[in-house]
Amino acid sequence: MGKNLRLKASRAAKDMSQKQLADAVGVTRQTIIAIENGDYNPTLRLCIDICETLGKTLDQLFWEGTKDEQNEPG
């Protein structure tokens, strides 16, 4: 599992700190750091809570599509 730069970018776009996101979804700041660094695979429930907080879909933050999908213009 690689770094989740989409999560980090979405959090930054909302001007939220890791601590603020952690508080909003009921986890520790260390958990958010681990998710962003790709060191922790969050539960589906936590993924949904993060998506709802950041106004994103699961696909936008957590789905790693195939290389063909990632290279499609969009």
All heavy atoms as a GROMACS GRO file, in nm:
protein
  573
    1MET      N    1   0.085  -0.117   0.000
    1MET     CA    2   0.000   0.000   0.000
    1MET      C    3   0.090   0.124   0.000
    1MET      O    4   0.178   0.137   0.083
    1MET     CB    5  -0.091  -0.003   0.124
    1MET     CG    6  -0.193   0.106   0.126
    1MET     SD    7  -0.325   0.077   0.247
    1MET     CE    8  -0.241   0.118   0.396
    2GLY      N    9   0.065   0.213  -0.095
    2GLY     CA   10   0.146   0.334  -0.105
    2GLY      C   11   0.088   0.447  -0.023
    2GLY      O   12  -0.016   0.434   0.042
    3LYS      N   13   0.158   0.558  -0.029
    3LYS     CA   14   0.109   0.676   0.041
    3LYS      C   15  -0.024   0.720  -0.019
    3LYS      O   16  -0.046   0.705  -0.138
    3LYS     CB   17   0.210   0.790   0.029
    3LYS     CG   18   0.335   0.766   0.108
    3LYS     CD   19   0.423   0.888   0.106
    3LYS     CE   20   0.543   0.863   0.196
    3LYS     NZ   21   0.618   0.985   0.221
    4ASN      N   22  -0.110   0.774   0.064
    4ASN     CA   23  -0.239   0.823   0.017
    4ASN      C   24  -0.230   0.975   0.002
    4ASN      O   25  -0.272   1.050   0.089
    4ASN     CB   26  -0.352   0.783   0.111
    4ASN     CG   27  -0.488   0.809   0.049
    4ASN    OD1   28  -0.503   0.900  -0.031
    4ASN    ND2   29  -0.584   0.728   0.085
    5LEU      N   30  -0.173   1.017  -0.111
    5LEU     CA   31  -0.156   1.160  -0.136
    5LEU      C   32  -0.288   1.228  -0.166
    5LEU      O   33  -0.304   1.348  -0.144
    5LEU     CB   34  -0.056   1.182  -0.249
    5LEU     CG   35   0.084   1.128  -0.222
    5LEU    CD1   36   0.174   1.149  -0.344
    5LEU    CD2   37   0.145   1.193  -0.099
    6ARG      N   38  -0.386   1.150  -0.217
    6ARG     CA   39  -0.518   1.210  -0.244
    6ARG      C   40  -0.586   1.250  -0.115
    6ARG      O   41  -0.651   1.354  -0.108
    6ARG     CB   42  -0.604   1.112  -0.324
    6ARG     CG   43  -0.552   1.091  -0.467
    6ARG     CD   44  -0.628   0.986  -0.539
    6ARG     NE   45  -0.597   0.856  -0.477
    6ARG     CZ   46  -0.656   0.744  -0.509
    6ARG    NH1   47  -0.750   0.742  -0.599
    6ARG    NH2   48  -0.620   0.632  -0.451
    7LEU      N   49  -0.572   1.167  -0.012
    7LEU     CA   50  -0.628   1.202   0.118
    7LEU      C   51  -0.560   1.326   0.173
    7LEU      O   52  -0.626   1.420   0.217
    7LEU     CB   53  -0.612   1.085   0.216
    7LEU     CG   54  -0.648   1.113   0.362
    7LEU    CD1   55  -0.790   1.164   0.376
    7LEU    CD2   56  -0.625   0.990   0.446
    8LYS      N   57  -0.429   1.329   0.166
    8LYS     CA   58  -0.353   1.443   0.217
    8LYS      C   59  -0.392   1.571   0.144
    8LYS      O   60  -0.414   1.676   0.206
    8LYS     CB   61  -0.204   1.416   0.203
    8LYS     CG   62  -0.116   1.520   0.266
    8LYS     CD   63   0.030   1.478   0.259
    8LYS     CE   64   0.119   1.576   0.333
    8LYS     NZ   65   0.258   1.531   0.336
    9ALA      N   66  -0.403   1.565   0.012
    9ALA     CA   67  -0.439   1.682  -0.068
    9ALA      C   68  -0.581   1.728  -0.038
    9ALA      O   69  -0.607   1.849  -0.028
    9ALA     CB   70  -0.424   1.650  -0.216
   10SER      N   71  -0.673   1.634  -0.022
   10SER     CA   72  -0.812   1.669   0.007
   10SER      C   73  -0.824   1.733   0.146
   10SER      O   74  -0.899   1.829   0.164
   10SER     CB   75  -0.901   1.545   0.000
   10SER     OG   76  -0.904   1.495  -0.130
   11ARG      N   77  -0.750   1.680   0.240
   11ARG     CA   78  -0.749   1.738   0.375
   11ARG      C   79  -0.693   1.880   0.370
   11ARG      O   80  -0.750   1.974   0.427
   11ARG     CB   81  -0.666   1.650   0.470
   11ARG     CG   82  -0.658   1.705   0.611
   11ARG     CD   83  -0.574   1.615   0.700
   11ARG     NE   84  -0.440   1.585   0.648
   11ARG     CZ   85  -0.339   1.672   0.648
   11ARG    NH1   86  -0.356   1.794   0.695
   11ARG    NH2   87  -0.220   1.637   0.602
   12ALA      N   88  -0.584   1.898   0.298
   12ALA     CA   89  -0.523   2.030   0.288
   12ALA      C   90  -0.615   2.128   0.215
   12ALA      O   91  -0.622   2.246   0.252
   12ALA     CB   92  -0.389   2.019   0.216
   13ALA      N   93  -0.687   2.080   0.114
   13ALA     CA   94  -0.779   2.166   0.039
   13ALA      C   95  -0.892   2.216   0.129
   13ALA      O   96  -0.945   2.325   0.106
   13ALA     CB   97  -0.836   2.090  -0.080
   14LYS      N   98  -0.928   2.138   0.228
   14LYS     CA   99  -1.031   2.180   0.326
   14LYS      C  100  -0.970   2.260   0.441
   14LYS      O  101  -1.040   2.295   0.536
   14LYS     CB  102  -1.102   2.057   0.385
   14LYS     CG  103  -1.194   1.985   0.289
   14LYS     CD  104  -1.329   2.050   0.291
   14LYS     CE  105  -1.428   1.968   0.212
   14LYS     NZ  106  -1.560   2.027   0.215
   15ASP      N  107  -0.837   2.283   0.432
   15ASP     CA  108  -0.763   2.356   0.534
   15ASP      C  109  -0.778   2.291   0.672
   15ASP      O  110  -0.797   2.358   0.773
   15ASP     CB  111  -0.806   2.502   0.539
   15ASP     CG  112  -0.702   2.592   0.604
   15ASP    OD1  113  -0.583   2.555   0.602
   15ASP    OD2  114  -0.740   2.697   0.659
   16MET      N  115  -0.774   2.157   0.670
   16MET     CA  116  -0.785   2.080   0.795
   16MET      C  117  -0.649   2.023   0.832
   16MET      O  118  -0.577   1.972   0.746
   16MET     CB  119  -0.883   1.963   0.781
   16MET     CG  120  -1.027   2.002   0.764
   16MET     SD  121  -1.135   1.856   0.761
   16MET     CE  122  -1.150   1.825   0.937
   17SER      N  123  -0.615   2.030   0.959
   17SER     CA  124  -0.494   1.965   1.007
   17SER      C  125  -0.523   1.816   1.026
   17SER      O  126  -0.640   1.774   1.026
   17SER     CB  127  -0.450   2.026   1.140
   17SER     OG  128  -0.543   1.993   1.241
   18GLN      N  129  -0.419   1.738   1.041
   18GLN     CA  130  -0.438   1.596   1.070
   18GLN      C  131  -0.517   1.579   1.199
   18GLN      O  132  -0.602   1.492   1.210
   18GLN     CB  133  -0.303   1.526   1.079
   18GLN     CG  134  -0.231   1.519   0.946
   18GLN     CD  135  -0.087   1.476   0.960
   18GLN    OE1  136  -0.023   1.502   1.061
   18GLN    NE2  137  -0.036   1.412   0.855
   19LYS      N  138  -0.490   1.663   1.297
   19LYS     CA  139  -0.560   1.655   1.426
   19LYS      C  140  -0.708   1.687   1.410
   19LYS      O  141  -0.794   1.619   1.467
   19LYS     CB  142  -0.494   1.754   1.524
   19LYS     CG  143  -0.565   1.768   1.657
   19LYS     CD  144  -0.538   1.656   1.749
   19LYS     CE  145  -0.590   1.684   1.889
   19LYS     NZ  146  -0.688   1.590   1.934
   20GLN      N  147  -0.739   1.788   1.329
   20GLN     CA  148  -0.880   1.824   1.308
   20GLN      C  149  -0.956   1.712   1.238
   20GLN      O  150  -1.069   1.681   1.274
   20GLN     CB  151  -0.889   1.954   1.226
   20GLN     CG  152  -0.847   2.077   1.303
   20GLN     CD  153  -0.833   2.200   1.215
   20GLN    OE1  154  -0.786   2.191   1.102
   20GLN    NE2  155  -0.873   2.314   1.267
   21LEU      N  156  -0.893   1.652   1.138
   21LEU     CA  157  -0.958   1.539   1.069
   21LEU      C  158  -0.975   1.422   1.165
   21LEU      O  159  -1.080   1.359   1.170
   21LEU     CB  160  -0.878   1.497   0.945
   21LEU     CG  161  -0.934   1.378   0.869
   21LEU    CD1  162  -1.078   1.402   0.822
   21LEU    CD2  163  -0.845   1.343   0.750
   22ALA      N  164  -0.872   1.394   1.242
   22ALA     CA  165  -0.878   1.285   1.338
   22ALA      C  166  -0.993   1.306   1.438
   22ALA      O  167  -1.070   1.214   1.465
   22ALA     CB  168  -0.745   1.273   1.413
   23ASP      N  169  -1.004   1.428   1.490
   23ASP     CA  170  -1.112   1.458   1.584
   23ASP      C  171  -1.248   1.442   1.518
   23ASP      O  172  -1.343   1.393   1.580
   23ASP     CB  173  -1.096   1.600   1.640
   23ASP     CG  174  -0.979   1.614   1.735
   23ASP    OD1  175  -0.925   1.509   1.780
   23ASP    OD2  176  -0.940   1.728   1.763
   24ALA      N  177  -1.259   1.484   1.391
   24ALA     CA  178  -1.388   1.477   1.321
   24ALA      C  179  -1.434   1.334   1.298
   24ALA      O  180  -1.554   1.308   1.294
   24ALA     CB  181  -1.376   1.550   1.187
   25VAL      N  182  -1.340   1.242   1.283
   25VAL     CA  183  -1.378   1.103   1.254
   25VAL      C  184  -1.356   1.010   1.374
   25VAL      O  185  -1.379   0.889   1.363
   25VAL     CB  186  -1.305   1.049   1.129
   25VAL    CG1  187  -1.345   1.129   1.006
   25VAL    CG2  188  -1.155   1.046   1.147
   26GLY      N  189  -1.311   1.066   1.485
   26GLY     CA  190  -1.301   0.987   1.607
   26GLY      C  191  -1.183   0.893   1.618
   26GLY      O  192  -1.194   0.785   1.677
   27VAL      N  193  -1.069   0.935   1.561
   27VAL     CA  194  -0.946   0.856   1.574
   27VAL      C  195  -0.835   0.948   1.622
   27VAL      O  196  -0.855   1.068   1.641
   27VAL     CB  197  -0.907   0.788   1.441
   27VAL    CG1  198  -1.013   0.689   1.397
   27VAL    CG2  199  -0.879   0.890   1.332
   28THR      N  200  -0.717   0.893   1.639
   28THR     CA  201  -0.604   0.974   1.680
   28THR      C  202  -0.534   1.034   1.558
   28THR      O  203  -0.549   0.986   1.445
   28THR     CB  204  -0.500   0.892   1.758
   28THR    OG1  205  -0.443   0.793   1.669
   28THR    CG2  206  -0.562   0.823   1.878
   29ARG      N  207  -0.457   1.140   1.583
   29ARG     CA  208  -0.378   1.202   1.476
   29ARG      C  209  -0.280   1.101   1.417
   29ARG      O  210  -0.256   1.100   1.297
   29ARG     CB  211  -0.301   1.322   1.532
   29ARG     CG  212  -0.215   1.392   1.430
   29ARG     CD  213  -0.151   1.518   1.489
   29ARG     NE  214  -0.050   1.567   1.398
   29ARG     CZ  215   0.081   1.546   1.414
   29ARG    NH1  216   0.125   1.483   1.520
   29ARG    NH2  217   0.167   1.592   1.326
   30GLN      N  218  -0.229   1.012   1.502
   30GLN     CA  219  -0.135   0.911   1.454
   30GLN      C  220  -0.201   0.818   1.353
   30GLN      O  221  -0.136   0.770   1.260
   30GLN     CB  222  -0.079   0.831   1.574
   30GLN     CG  223   0.022   0.907   1.658
   30GLN     CD  224  -0.041   1.017   1.744
   30GLN    OE1  225  -0.158   1.010   1.781
   30GLN    NE2  226   0.037   1.120   1.774
   31THR      N  227  -0.330   0.792   1.370
   31THR     CA  228  -0.401   0.707   1.273
   31THR      C  229  -0.408   0.776   1.138
   31THR      O  230  -0.384   0.713   1.034
   31THR     CB  231  -0.543   0.675   1.325
   31THR    OG1  232  -0.532   0.603   1.448
   31THR    CG2  233  -0.621   0.592   1.224
   32ILE      N  234  -0.439   0.906   1.137
   32ILE     CA  235  -0.445   0.979   1.010
   32ILE      C  236  -0.307   0.982   0.945
   32ILE      O  237  -0.293   0.962   0.823
   32ILE     CB  238  -0.498   1.123   1.032
   32ILE    CG1  239  -0.640   1.119   1.090
   32ILE    CG2  240  -0.493   1.203   0.901
   32ILE    CD1  241  -0.743   1.048   1.004
   33ILE      N  242  -0.203   1.003   1.024
   33ILE     CA  243  -0.066   1.003   0.971
   33ILE      C  244  -0.036   0.867   0.909
   33ILE      O  245   0.018   0.859   0.798
   33ILE     CB  246   0.036   1.034   1.084
   33ILE    CG1  247   0.021   1.179   1.130
   33ILE    CG2  248   0.178   1.006   1.036
   33ILE    CD1  249   0.099   1.211   1.257
   34ALA      N  250  -0.072   0.759   0.977
   34ALA     CA  251  -0.045   0.624   0.927
   34ALA      C  252  -0.121   0.597   0.797
   34ALA      O  253  -0.067   0.536   0.704
   34ALA     CB  254  -0.082   0.520   1.033
   35ILE      N  255  -0.245   0.644   0.787
   35ILE     CA  256  -0.323   0.626   0.663
   35ILE      C  257  -0.257   0.703   0.550
   35ILE      O  258  -0.238   0.651   0.440
   35ILE     CB  259  -0.469   0.670   0.684
   35ILE    CG1  260  -0.539   0.580   0.785
   35ILE    CG2  261  -0.543   0.669   0.550
   35ILE    CD1  262  -0.674   0.632   0.831
   36GLU      N  263  -0.222   0.830   0.574
   36GLU     CA  264  -0.159   0.911   0.469
   36GLU      C  265  -0.025   0.853   0.426
   36GLU      O  266   0.011   0.863   0.308
   36GLU     CB  267  -0.142   1.056   0.517
   36GLU     CG  268  -0.272   1.131   0.528
   36GLU     CD  269  -0.256   1.277   0.567
   36GLU    OE1  270  -0.143   1.321   0.600
   36GLU    OE2  271  -0.358   1.348   0.566
   37ASN      N  272   0.046   0.792   0.519
   37ASN     CA  273   0.177   0.734   0.485
   37ASN      C  274   0.167   0.594   0.426
   37ASN      O  275   0.268   0.536   0.388
   37ASN     CB  276   0.267   0.731   0.609
   37ASN     CG  277   0.317   0.868   0.646
   37ASN    OD1  278   0.325   0.958   0.563
   37ASN    ND2  279   0.350   0.886   0.773
   38GLY      N  280   0.046   0.539   0.423
   38GLY     CA  281   0.028   0.405   0.370
   38GLY      C  282   0.070   0.296   0.466
   38GLY      O  283   0.091   0.182   0.426
   39ASP      N  284   0.080   0.330   0.594
   39ASP     CA  285   0.121   0.233   0.695
   39ASP      C  286   0.003   0.166   0.763
   39ASP      O  287   0.023   0.077   0.846
   39ASP     CB  288   0.208   0.301   0.802
   39ASP     CG  289   0.337   0.354   0.744
   39ASP    OD1  290   0.386   0.296   0.646
   39ASP    OD2  291   0.389   0.454   0.798
   40TYR      N  292  -0.119   0.209   0.735
   40TYR     CA  293  -0.237   0.155   0.802
   40TYR      C  294  -0.350   0.148   0.702
   40TYR      O  295  -0.377   0.244   0.630
   40TYR     CB  296  -0.276   0.245   0.920
   40TYR     CG  297  -0.402   0.204   0.991
   40TYR    CD1  298  -0.406   0.091   1.071
   40TYR    CD2  299  -0.519   0.279   0.978
   40TYR    CE1  300  -0.522   0.053   1.136
   40TYR    CE2  301  -0.636   0.242   1.043
   40TYR     CZ  302  -0.636   0.129   1.122
   40TYR     OH  303  -0.751   0.092   1.186
   41ASN      N  304  -0.416   0.033   0.697
   41ASN     CA  305  -0.529   0.012   0.608
   41ASN      C  306  -0.657   0.035   0.689
   41ASN      O  307  -0.694  -0.051   0.770
   41ASN     CB  308  -0.524  -0.130   0.551
   41ASN     CG  309  -0.620  -0.150   0.437
   41ASN    OD1  310  -0.677  -0.054   0.385
   41ASN    ND2  311  -0.637  -0.274   0.398
   42PRO      N  312  -0.724   0.147   0.670
   42PRO     CA  313  -0.840   0.179   0.754
   42PRO      C  314  -0.959   0.088   0.726
   42PRO      O  315  -0.971   0.032   0.617
   42PRO     CB  316  -0.872   0.324   0.717
   42PRO     CG  317  -0.816   0.341   0.580
   42PRO     CD  318  -0.698   0.250   0.571
   43THR      N  319  -1.046   0.077   0.824
   43THR     CA  320  -1.169   0.000   0.807
   43THR      C  321  -1.259   0.074   0.707
   43THR      O  322  -1.243   0.195   0.683
   43THR     CB  323  -1.246  -0.012   0.939
   43THR    OG1  324  -1.287   0.119   0.981
   43THR    CG2  325  -1.163  -0.079   1.046
   44LEU      N  326  -1.355   0.000   0.651
   44LEU     CA  327  -1.449   0.062   0.558
   44LEU      C  328  -1.526   0.174   0.628
   44LEU      O  329  -1.548   0.281   0.571
   44LEU     CB  330  -1.545  -0.042   0.502
   44LEU     CG  331  -1.650   0.009   0.404
   44LEU    CD1  332  -1.585   0.078   0.285
   44LEU    CD2  333  -1.738  -0.106   0.357
   45ARG      N  334  -1.565   0.152   0.753
   45ARG     CA  335  -1.639   0.254   0.828
   45ARG      C  336  -1.557   0.382   0.840
   45ARG      O  337  -1.607   0.494   0.822
   45ARG     CB  338  -1.675   0.200   0.967
   45ARG     CG  339  -1.753   0.296   1.054
   45ARG     CD  340  -1.895   0.315   1.005
   45ARG     NE  341  -1.907   0.445   0.938
   45ARG     CZ  342  -2.011   0.484   0.864
   45ARG    NH1  343  -2.112   0.402   0.843
   45ARG    NH2  344  -2.016   0.600   0.810
   46LEU      N  345  -1.428   0.368   0.872
   46LEU     CA  346  -1.340   0.484   0.885
   46LEU      C  347  -1.322   0.553   0.750
   46LEU      O  348  -1.323   0.677   0.741
   46LEU     CB  349  -1.206   0.445   0.945
   46LEU     CG  350  -1.105   0.558   0.965
   46LEU    CD1  351  -1.165   0.674   1.044
   46LEU    CD2  352  -0.978   0.505   1.032
   47CYS      N  353  -1.308   0.476   0.644
   47CYS     CA  354  -1.297   0.534   0.509
   47CYS      C  355  -1.421   0.618   0.478
   47CYS      O  356  -1.410   0.730   0.427
   47CYS     CB  357  -1.282   0.425   0.403
   47CYS     SG  358  -1.124   0.338   0.406
   48ILE      N  359  -1.538   0.564   0.508
   48ILE     CA  360  -1.662   0.637   0.481
   48ILE      C  361  -1.668   0.765   0.565
   48ILE      O  362  -1.704   0.871   0.514
   48ILE     CB  363  -1.784   0.546   0.508
   48ILE    CG1  364  -1.789   0.434   0.403
   48ILE    CG2  365  -1.914   0.626   0.510
   48ILE    CD1  366  -1.888   0.324   0.434
   49ASP      N  367  -1.631   0.756   0.690
   49ASP     CA  368  -1.633   0.875   0.777
   49ASP      C  369  -1.538   0.983   0.724
   49ASP      O  370  -1.570   1.102   0.724
   49ASP     CB  371  -1.596   0.838   0.921
   49ASP     CG  372  -1.705   0.759   0.991
   49ASP    OD1  373  -1.819   0.754   0.940
   49ASP    OD2  374  -1.674   0.700   1.096
   50ILE      N  375  -1.421   0.942   0.680
   50ILE     CA  376  -1.324   1.038   0.625
   50ILE      C  377  -1.380   1.101   0.497
   50ILE      O  378  -1.373   1.222   0.479
   50ILE     CB  379  -1.188   0.969   0.598
   50ILE    CG1  380  -1.120   0.934   0.731
   50ILE    CG2  381  -1.099   1.057   0.512
   50ILE    CD1  382  -0.997   0.846   0.717
   51CYS      N  383  -1.439   1.019   0.411
   51CYS     CA  384  -1.497   1.070   0.286
   51CYS      C  385  -1.609   1.170   0.314
   51CYS      O  386  -1.616   1.276   0.250
   51CYS     CB  387  -1.548   0.955   0.200
   51CYS     SG  388  -1.418   0.858   0.124
   52GLU      N  389  -1.696   1.138   0.407
   52GLU     CA  390  -1.806   1.228   0.440
   52GLU      C  391  -1.752   1.360   0.496
   52GLU      O  392  -1.803   1.467   0.464
   52GLU     CB  393  -1.902   1.163   0.540
   52GLU     CG  394  -1.984   1.052   0.477
   52GLU     CD  395  -2.072   0.978   0.577
   52GLU    OE1  396  -2.059   1.000   0.699
   52GLU    OE2  397  -2.154   0.897   0.531
   53THR      N  398  -1.650   1.352   0.577
   53THR     CA  399  -1.591   1.473   0.636
   53THR      C  400  -1.526   1.561   0.530
   53THR      O  401  -1.537   1.684   0.534
   53THR     CB  402  -1.488   1.435   0.744
   53THR    OG1  403  -1.554   1.358   0.845
   53THR    CG2  404  -1.424   1.557   0.806
   54LEU      N  405  -1.461   1.499   0.433
   54LEU     CA  406  -1.389   1.575   0.331
   54LEU      C  407  -1.474   1.601   0.206
   54LEU      O  408  -1.428   1.669   0.114
   54LEU     CB  409  -1.260   1.502   0.292
   54LEU     CG  410  -1.157   1.487   0.405
   54LEU    CD1  411  -1.037   1.408   0.356
   54LEU    CD2  412  -1.113   1.624   0.457
   55GLY      N  413  -1.596   1.547   0.202
   55GLY     CA  414  -1.682   1.569   0.086
   55GLY      C  415  -1.634   1.497  -0.039
   55GLY      O  416  -1.647   1.548  -0.150
   56LYS      N  417  -1.577   1.380  -0.021
   56LYS     CA  418  -1.524   1.301  -0.133
   56LYS      C  419  -1.590   1.164  -0.133
   56LYS      O  420  -1.652   1.122  -0.036
   56LYS     CB  421  -1.371   1.283  -0.119
   56LYS     CG  422  -1.293   1.412  -0.122
   56LYS     CD  423  -1.295   1.473  -0.259
   56LYS     CE  424  -1.208   1.597  -0.266
   56LYS     NZ  425  -1.208   1.658  -0.397
   57THR      N  426  -1.571   1.092  -0.244
   57THR     CA  427  -1.621   0.955  -0.252
   57THR      C  428  -1.508   0.857  -0.216
   57THR      O  429  -1.390   0.895  -0.215
   57THR     CB  430  -1.671   0.922  -0.394
   57THR    OG1  431  -1.558   0.922  -0.483
   57THR    CG2  432  -1.776   1.021  -0.441
   58LEU      N  433  -1.548   0.733  -0.192
   58LEU     CA  434  -1.447   0.630  -0.165
   58LEU      C  435  -1.350   0.617  -0.283
   58LEU      O  436  -1.230   0.603  -0.264
   58LEU     CB  437  -1.514   0.496  -0.137
   58LEU     CG  438  -1.584   0.484  -0.001
   58LEU    CD1  439  -1.670   0.359   0.003
   58LEU    CD2  440  -1.483   0.483   0.112
   59ASP      N  441  -1.406   0.622  -0.404
   59ASP     CA  442  -1.320   0.612  -0.523
   59ASP      C  443  -1.219   0.726  -0.528
   59ASP      O  444  -1.104   0.704  -0.566
   59ASP     CB  445  -1.405   0.616  -0.651
   59ASP     CG  446  -1.483   0.488  -0.673
   59ASP    OD1  447  -1.457   0.389  -0.602
   59ASP    OD2  448  -1.569   0.488  -0.761
   60GLN      N  449  -1.261   0.843  -0.493
   60GLN     CA  450  -1.172   0.959  -0.502
   60GLN      C  451  -1.057   0.953  -0.402
   60GLN      O  452  -0.949   1.003  -0.429
   60GLN     CB  453  -1.251   1.089  -0.480
   60GLN     CG  454  -1.343   1.121  -0.594
   60GLN     CD  455  -1.434   1.239  -0.563
   60GLN    OE1  456  -1.487   1.252  -0.454
   60GLN    NE2  457  -1.450   1.326  -0.662
   61LEU      N  458  -1.079   0.891  -0.287
   61LEU     CA  459  -0.975   0.890  -0.184
   61LEU      C  460  -0.904   0.757  -0.165
   61LEU      O  461  -0.787   0.753  -0.132
   61LEU     CB  462  -1.032   0.933  -0.049
   61LEU     CG  463  -1.080   1.076  -0.038
   61LEU    CD1  464  -1.123   1.106   0.105
   61LEU    CD2  465  -0.972   1.174  -0.081
   62PHE      N  466  -0.976   0.645  -0.188
   62PHE     CA  467  -0.919   0.518  -0.148
   62PHE      C  468  -0.904   0.414  -0.258
   62PHE      O  469  -0.832   0.317  -0.240
   62PHE     CB  470  -1.000   0.458  -0.032
   62PHE     CG  471  -0.990   0.540   0.093
   62PHE    CD1  472  -1.093   0.624   0.131
   62PHE    CD2  473  -0.876   0.537   0.171
   62PHE    CE1  474  -1.084   0.704   0.244
   62PHE    CE2  475  -0.866   0.615   0.285
   62PHE     CZ  476  -0.970   0.698   0.322
   63TRP      N  477  -0.973   0.431  -0.370
   63TRP     CA  478  -0.966   0.330  -0.474
   63TRP      C  479  -0.840   0.349  -0.556
   63TRP      O  480  -0.814   0.457  -0.607
   63TRP     CB  481  -1.089   0.337  -0.565
   63TRP     CG  482  -1.084   0.238  -0.677
   63TRP    CD1  483  -1.059   0.265  -0.808
   63TRP    CD2  484  -1.100   0.097  -0.668
   63TRP    NE1  485  -1.060   0.149  -0.881
   63TRP    CE2  486  -1.085   0.044  -0.797
   63TRP    CE3  487  -1.126   0.011  -0.561
   63TRP    CZ2  488  -1.095  -0.092  -0.823
   63TRP    CZ3  489  -1.135  -0.125  -0.588
   63TRP    CH2  490  -1.120  -0.173  -0.717
   64GLU      N  491  -0.764   0.243  -0.567
   64GLU     CA  492  -0.647   0.246  -0.652
   64GLU      C  493  -0.682   0.169  -0.778
   64GLU      O  494  -0.680   0.047  -0.778
   64GLU     CB  495  -0.527   0.183  -0.582
   64GLU     CG  496  -0.480   0.264  -0.463
   64GLU     CD  497  -0.360   0.202  -0.394
   64GLU    OE1  498  -0.290   0.123  -0.458
   64GLU    OE2  499  -0.340   0.232  -0.277
   65GLY      N  500  -0.720   0.240  -0.884
   65GLY     CA  501  -0.759   0.178  -1.008
   65GLY      C  502  -0.642   0.113  -1.080
   65GLY      O  503  -0.528   0.120  -1.036
   66THR      N  504  -0.674   0.048  -1.192
   66THR     CA  505  -0.569  -0.013  -1.271
   66THR      C  506  -0.486   0.098  -1.335
   66THR      O  507  -0.526   0.214  -1.342
   66THR     CB  508  -0.629  -0.100  -1.382
   66THR    OG1  509  -0.703  -0.017  -1.471
   66THR    CG2  510  -0.720  -0.208  -1.323
   67LYS      N  511  -0.371   0.062  -1.386
   67LYS     CA  512  -0.286   0.162  -1.451
   67LYS      C  513  -0.356   0.224  -1.570
   67LYS      O  514  -0.341   0.342  -1.597
   67LYS     CB  515  -0.154   0.099  -1.493
   67LYS     CG  516  -0.066   0.066  -1.375
   67LYS     CD  517   0.067   0.012  -1.418
   67LYS     CE  518   0.149  -0.017  -1.293
   67LYS     NZ  519   0.282  -0.056  -1.323
   68ASP      N  520  -0.438   0.144  -1.643
   68ASP     CA  521  -0.511   0.197  -1.757
   68ASP      C  522  -0.611   0.304  -1.711
   68ASP      O  523  -0.623   0.409  -1.773
   68ASP     CB  524  -0.586   0.086  -1.831
   68ASP     CG  525  -0.491  -0.007  -1.905
   68ASP    OD1  526  -0.376   0.034  -1.932
   68ASP    OD2  527  -0.533  -0.119  -1.935
   69GLU      N  528  -0.681   0.278  -1.599
   69GLU     CA  529  -0.777   0.374  -1.548
   69GLU      C  530  -0.709   0.502  -1.502
   69GLU      O  531  -0.758   0.611  -1.520
   69GLU     CB  532  -0.857   0.314  -1.432
   69GLU     CG  533  -0.954   0.207  -1.473
   69GLU     CD  534  -1.019   0.139  -1.353
   69GLU    OE1  535  -0.962   0.139  -1.244
   69GLU    OE2  536  -1.129   0.086  -1.373
   70GLN      N  537  -0.591   0.487  -1.441
   70GLN     CA  538  -0.520   0.603  -1.389
   70GLN      C  539  -0.467   0.691  -1.501
   70GLN      O  540  -0.447   0.810  -1.483
   70GLN     CB  541  -0.404   0.558  -1.300
   70GLN     CG  542  -0.452   0.492  -1.172
   70GLN     CD  543  -0.338   0.433  -1.091
   70GLN    OE1  544  -0.223   0.432  -1.135
   70GLN    NE2  545  -0.369   0.382  -0.973
   71ASN      N  546  -0.443   0.633  -1.620
   71ASN     CA  547  -0.387   0.708  -1.731
   71ASN      C  548  -0.494   0.767  -1.823
   71ASN      O  549  -0.461   0.839  -1.915
   71ASN     CB  550  -0.293   0.620  -1.814
   71ASN     CG  551  -0.169   0.584  -1.735
   71ASN    OD1  552  -0.124   0.662  -1.652
   71ASN    ND2  553  -0.114   0.467  -1.760
   72GLU      N  554  -0.621   0.733  -1.796
   72GLU     CA  555  -0.728   0.786  -1.881
   72GLU      C  556  -0.741   0.936  -1.858
   72GLU      O  557  -0.733   0.983  -1.746
   72GLU     CB  558  -0.861   0.719  -1.848
   72GLU     CG  559  -0.868   0.576  -1.893
   72GLU     CD  560  -1.001   0.511  -1.858
   72GLU    OE1  561  -1.091   0.580  -1.808
   72GLU    OE2  562  -1.012   0.390  -1.879
   73PRO      N  563  -0.762   1.009  -1.968
   73PRO     CA  564  -0.783   1.154  -1.950
   73PRO      C  565  -0.916   1.176  -1.878
   73PRO      O  566  -1.010   1.102  -1.896
   73PRO     CB  567  -0.788   1.208  -2.092
   73PRO     CG  568  -0.815   1.090  -2.179
   73PRO     CD  569  -0.768   0.968  -2.106
   74GLY      N  570  -0.921   1.273  -1.800
   74GLY     CA  571  -1.046   1.288  -1.731
   74GLY      C  572  -1.068   1.417  -1.674
   74GLY      O  573  -1.142   1.470  -1.616
   0.00000   0.00000   0.00000
